[in-house]
Amino acid sequence: MARGDQVEVAAVGAHDAGGGAPMARDSIFRVASMGPVPAPVIREFWRYAADA
């Protein structure tokens, strides 16, 4: 979530579907979608991920 110059990053979910270990902020995972993902969304995701 971003507002102005402030960015809030939260890791939510689990590493597996069974609810095992919690997702960490620096976890690596594949982004999958049922439909097309607009390029600006992907660009913002990688921009914030690089700043983490």
C-alpha positions, 0 to 999 in steps of 0.5 A: 500500500502506498500513499505519497512517499510512504509505502507499507509492505506486509507479508500475508499468507503461508508458504504452502496451501496447508498453512505451514510456515508463514510467508516472510517479507523476503519470500520468493514465489511465482505470481500466477493469474487466471487472466492478463495482468496489466504491465503497470501492476507488474512494474509497481510490484517489482519496484516495491520488491526491489526497495524491500 
